[in-house]
Amino acid sequence: MHDTYASLNHATRSRTDGPPRSADPHRLVAIAATTVGQHGVRVHCGLTLIGAGGVPETVAATDDIPVRMDLLQYELRRGPFIGTPLPNAVSIADLRSYESWQEFSSRCATEIGPRSMRTVRIPLQGRTTGMLSFYSSTPSAFGDQDGEKIARFASLIIPTADALACDLHATRTAFPLGRTNRVGKALKMVARLHGVTDAEAFSRLVRASIQLNRSLVNLASHIIWERRSTADEPTSHTRGSGGLPKPPRQDLSPNRLPTTVTLVPPTKQRPPLVHV
């Protein structure tokens, strides 16, 4: 456990020899997922941000499971991340027998896979709320001893979550796509367009996010915006607005992955779009 916390501290430590950067959020949730839950049980971990509009947005995850869980909550308007006030913590031993949010709980277990979940609220600056969640297909996968671990992980991930919250706000301003779960929608688009599973589609999104040095939400917004432009859907901006040239095509299947990613600071100029 000490080695795990040391890894997290190293991953979240700010550099002193250059401009500030955020740690790779996908690496952070991957480290957290390896230490929470019963021995030998696979755990899925995700970091979700809920802004003033109430839309849960997955900004980092170990795989597609947390993204699909967030998307299902938004589609049903039911779940721990929907409504106010948001809970400080949620612990569900078995979703199949959980009486609250019955449709959400049932579909989680039958369509996505998780049977148990543990979630803790992360205090952030501004009006955005962070939720760090852990899921497992094993009932009662999380015990009392996991509460302290999850609280420690949540405190260590705050600086990265704050940076992602700023990026989310800037992305929503630059790409006004309305009230939609952007990462979940982009995942379904990539899966459908390339004929792959949700898991493979998410892997492609993460690889592209790292290679292109953009946050997952920013990349998802690019994909949705470009697909709308291609389909000639009406938007508040048009292709090439502001004198921007037609963007080059980007590959969503890079072969090599860096181990860290620097979040692109928010800018007023919209970066090149991403084609899929």
C-alpha positions as CSV (number, residue, x, y, z in Angstrom):
1,M,0.0,0.0,0.0
2,H,2.9,2.4,0.8
3,D,4.3,1.8,-2.7
4,T,0.9,2.5,-4.2
5,Y,0.6,5.9,-2.4
6,A,4.2,6.7,-3.4
7,S,3.3,6.0,-7.0
8,L,0.2,8.3,-6.8
9,N,2.2,11.0,-5.1
10,H,4.9,10.8,-7.8
11,A,2.3,10.9,-10.5
12,T,0.5,13.9,-9.1
13,R,3.6,15.9,-8.1
14,S,4.0,19.2,-9.9
15,R,7.2,19.9,-11.8
16,T,9.5,22.7,-10.7
17,D,11.6,22.9,-13.9
18,G,9.0,24.1,-16.3
19,P,5.4,25.1,-16.7
20,P,2.8,23.4,-14.5
21,R,1.2,20.2,-15.9
22,S,-1.4,17.8,-14.8
23,A,-0.7,14.1,-14.2
24,D,-2.2,11.6,-16.6
25,P,-5.6,11.0,-15.1
26,H,-6.0,7.6,-16.7
27,R,-2.8,6.5,-15.0
28,L,-4.1,7.7,-11.7
29,V,-7.4,5.8,-11.8
30,A,-5.5,2.7,-13.0
31,I,-3.3,2.9,-9.9
32,A,-6.3,3.4,-7.6
33,A,-8.1,0.4,-9.2
34,T,-5.3,-2.0,-8.4
35,T,-5.6,-1.5,-4.6
36,V,-9.3,-1.2,-3.9
37,G,-11.5,-4.2,-3.4
38,Q,-11.1,-7.8,-2.3
39,H,-7.9,-9.7,-3.3
40,G,-8.2,-11.1,-6.8
41,V,-11.3,-9.1,-7.8
42,R,-11.1,-7.0,-10.9
43,V,-12.1,-3.3,-10.2
44,H,-13.0,-0.6,-12.7
45,C,-12.4,3.0,-11.7
46,G,-13.6,6.3,-13.1
47,L,-13.4,10.0,-12.4
48,T,-16.6,11.9,-13.2
49,L,-17.2,15.6,-13.1
50,I,-20.7,17.1,-12.7
51,G,-21.0,20.7,-13.6
52,A,-23.7,23.3,-13.1
53,G,-25.8,21.7,-15.9
54,G,-25.9,18.4,-14.0
55,V,-24.5,16.3,-16.8
56,P,-22.1,13.6,-15.5
57,E,-19.0,13.6,-17.7
58,T,-16.3,10.8,-17.5
59,V,-13.0,12.5,-17.6
60,A,-10.8,9.5,-16.8
61,A,-11.4,5.8,-16.5
62,T,-9.6,2.4,-16.5
63,D,-11.9,1.2,-19.3
64,D,-15.3,1.7,-20.9
65,I,-17.3,0.4,-17.8
66,P,-17.3,3.8,-15.9
67,V,-18.2,5.7,-19.1
68,R,-21.2,3.4,-19.7
69,M,-22.3,3.7,-16.1
70,D,-22.2,7.5,-16.4
71,L,-24.0,7.5,-19.7
72,L,-26.8,5.2,-18.4
73,Q,-27.4,7.5,-15.4
74,Y,-27.7,10.5,-17.8
75,E,-30.0,8.7,-20.2
76,L,-32.3,7.5,-17.4
77,R,-32.0,10.6,-15.2
78,R,-31.5,8.2,-12.3
79,G,-28.5,7.3,-10.3
80,P,-26.0,8.6,-7.7
81,F,-24.7,11.4,-10.0
82,I,-28.2,12.8,-10.9
83,G,-30.0,15.4,-8.9
84,T,-29.1,17.6,-6.0
85,P,-27.6,17.5,-3.5
86,L,-25.1,15.0,-4.7
87,P,-24.2,12.3,-2.1
88,N,-20.8,12.5,-0.2
89,A,-20.5,8.7,-0.7
90,V,-22.4,5.8,-2.1
91,S,-21.8,2.1,-1.3
92,I,-23.9,-0.6,-2.9
93,A,-23.1,-4.2,-2.2
94,D,-25.3,-5.7,-4.9
95,L,-27.0,-3.6,-7.6
96,R,-29.3,-6.5,-8.5
97,S,-31.1,-6.2,-5.2
98,Y,-30.7,-2.5,-4.7
99,E,-34.1,-0.9,-4.3
100,S,-33.3,2.8,-5.1
101,W,-32.9,3.7,-8.7
102,Q,-34.4,0.3,-9.7
103,E,-34.1,0.6,-13.5
104,F,-30.6,2.0,-13.3
105,S,-29.5,-0.7,-10.8
106,S,-31.0,-3.5,-12.8
107,R,-29.6,-2.4,-16.1
108,C,-26.2,-1.8,-14.6
109,A,-26.0,-5.5,-13.5
110,T,-27.6,-7.0,-16.6
111,E,-26.4,-4.8,-19.4
112,I,-23.0,-3.4,-18.3
113,G,-21.8,-5.9,-15.7
114,P,-21.1,-4.2,-12.3
115,R,-22.8,-5.8,-9.3
116,S,-21.1,-3.6,-6.6
117,M,-20.0,0.0,-6.5
118,R,-18.3,2.5,-4.2
119,T,-18.2,6.2,-4.8
120,V,-16.8,9.2,-3.0
121,R,-17.3,12.9,-3.6
122,I,-14.3,15.0,-4.4
123,P,-14.4,18.7,-3.3
124,L,-13.3,20.9,-6.2
125,Q,-13.1,24.7,-6.9
126,G,-16.0,26.5,-8.5
127,R,-19.4,24.9,-9.2
128,T,-18.1,21.5,-10.5
129,T,-18.3,18.4,-8.3
130,G,-16.0,15.4,-8.7
131,M,-16.9,11.8,-8.0
132,L,-14.4,9.0,-7.8
133,S,-16.1,5.6,-8.4
134,F,-15.1,2.0,-8.2
135,Y,-17.1,-0.9,-9.8
136,S,-16.8,-4.6,-9.8
137,S,-18.8,-7.5,-11.3
138,T,-18.4,-9.3,-7.9
139,P,-21.1,-8.6,-5.3
140,S,-19.8,-7.1,-2.0
141,A,-16.4,-6.5,-3.6
142,F,-15.6,-3.5,-1.4
143,G,-15.2,-3.9,2.4
144,D,-14.8,-1.5,5.3
145,Q,-11.1,-1.3,4.8
146,D,-11.6,0.2,1.4
147,G,-13.2,3.4,2.7
148,E,-9.9,4.8,4.0
149,K,-8.1,3.9,0.8
150,I,-10.7,5.5,-1.4
151,A,-10.7,8.7,0.7
152,R,-6.9,8.9,0.4
153,F,-7.0,8.4,-3.4
154,A,-9.7,11.1,-3.7
155,S,-7.5,13.6,-1.8
156,L,-4.5,12.9,-4.0
157,I,-6.4,13.3,-7.2
158,I,-7.9,16.7,-6.4
159,P,-5.2,18.8,-8.3
160,T,-5.8,16.7,-11.5
161,A,-9.5,16.9,-11.1
162,D,-9.4,20.7,-10.7
163,A,-7.3,20.9,-13.9
164,L,-9.8,18.7,-15.7
165,A,-12.7,20.8,-14.5
166,C,-11.1,23.9,-16.0
167,D,-10.6,22.0,-19.3
168,L,-14.2,20.8,-19.2
169,H,-15.5,24.3,-18.8
170,A,-13.3,25.6,-21.7
171,T,-14.3,22.7,-23.9
172,R,-18.0,23.3,-23.3
173,T,-17.6,27.0,-24.1
174,A,-15.7,26.3,-27.3
175,F,-18.0,23.4,-28.4
176,P,-21.6,24.3,-27.4
177,L,-23.1,20.9,-27.9
178,G,-25.9,21.3,-25.4
179,R,-26.6,19.0,-22.5
180,T,-25.0,15.7,-23.5
181,N,-22.6,13.2,-22.0
182,R,-19.8,13.9,-24.5
183,V,-17.4,11.0,-23.8
184,G,-20.2,8.4,-23.8
185,K,-21.7,9.8,-27.1
186,A,-18.2,9.8,-28.8
187,L,-17.6,6.2,-27.5
188,K,-20.8,5.0,-29.2
189,M,-19.9,6.9,-32.4
190,V,-16.4,5.4,-32.6
191,A,-17.8,1.9,-31.9
192,R,-20.4,2.2,-34.6
193,L,-18.2,3.8,-37.2
194,H,-15.4,1.3,-36.8
195,G,-17.5,-1.8,-36.0
196,V,-15.7,-2.4,-32.7
197,T,-16.8,-3.1,-29.1
198,D,-17.3,-0.3,-26.6
199,A,-14.2,-1.5,-24.8
200,E,-12.1,-1.2,-28.0
201,A,-13.6,2.2,-28.9
202,F,-12.7,3.5,-25.4
203,S,-9.1,2.2,-25.8
204,R,-8.9,4.1,-29.1
205,L,-10.2,7.3,-27.5
206,V,-7.6,7.1,-24.7
207,R,-4.7,6.3,-27.0
208,A,-5.7,9.3,-29.2
209,S,-6.2,11.5,-26.2
210,I,-2.7,10.8,-25.0
211,Q,-1.0,11.0,-28.4
212,L,-2.8,14.2,-29.4
213,N,-2.1,15.7,-25.9
214,R,-5.8,16.5,-25.3
215,S,-8.2,15.7,-22.5
216,L,-10.7,12.9,-23.1
217,V,-13.6,15.4,-23.0
218,N,-11.9,17.7,-25.5
219,L,-11.3,14.9,-27.9
220,A,-14.8,13.6,-27.6
221,S,-16.2,17.1,-28.3
222,H,-14.0,17.3,-31.4
223,I,-15.4,14.0,-32.7
224,I,-19.1,14.9,-32.1
225,W,-18.6,18.4,-33.5
226,E,-16.9,17.1,-36.7
227,R,-19.5,14.4,-37.2
228,R,-22.3,17.0,-36.9
229,S,-20.4,19.2,-39.4
230,T,-20.0,16.3,-41.8
231,A,-23.7,15.6,-41.5
232,D,-24.5,19.2,-42.1
233,E,-26.3,19.5,-38.8
234,P,-27.0,23.1,-37.7
235,T,-24.6,24.4,-35.1
236,S,-23.7,27.9,-33.9
237,H,-20.3,27.7,-35.7
238,T,-19.5,26.6,-39.2
239,R,-16.4,24.7,-40.6
240,G,-13.6,27.2,-41.2
241,S,-15.2,29.9,-39.1
242,G,-12.7,32.5,-37.8
243,G,-10.4,31.8,-40.8
244,L,-9.4,28.4,-39.5
245,P,-8.2,26.0,-42.3
246,K,-9.9,22.7,-42.9
247,P,-8.2,20.3,-40.4
248,P,-6.1,17.3,-41.4
249,R,-7.4,13.8,-40.6
250,Q,-6.2,12.3,-37.3
251,D,-5.7,8.6,-36.7
252,L,-7.5,7.2,-33.6
253,S,-5.4,4.1,-33.5
254,P,-1.8,5.1,-32.6
255,N,0.5,2.2,-31.9
256,R,2.7,3.8,-29.2
257,L,1.5,5.4,-26.0
258,P,3.3,7.9,-23.8
259,T,3.1,7.3,-20.1
260,T,2.0,10.8,-19.2
261,V,-0.1,13.5,-20.8
262,T,0.0,17.3,-20.4
263,L,-3.5,18.9,-20.5
264,V,-3.8,21.6,-23.1
265,P,-4.4,24.9,-21.4
266,P,-7.8,26.5,-22.4
267,T,-7.5,29.0,-25.3
268,K,-9.9,31.2,-27.1
269,Q,-9.0,29.7,-30.5
270,R,-10.6,26.4,-31.3
271,P,-7.9,23.7,-32.0
272,P,-8.0,21.5,-35.1
273,L,-10.9,19.1,-35.2
274,V,-10.5,15.4,-35.2
275,H,-11.9,13.1,-37.9
276,V,-12.8,9.5,-37.3
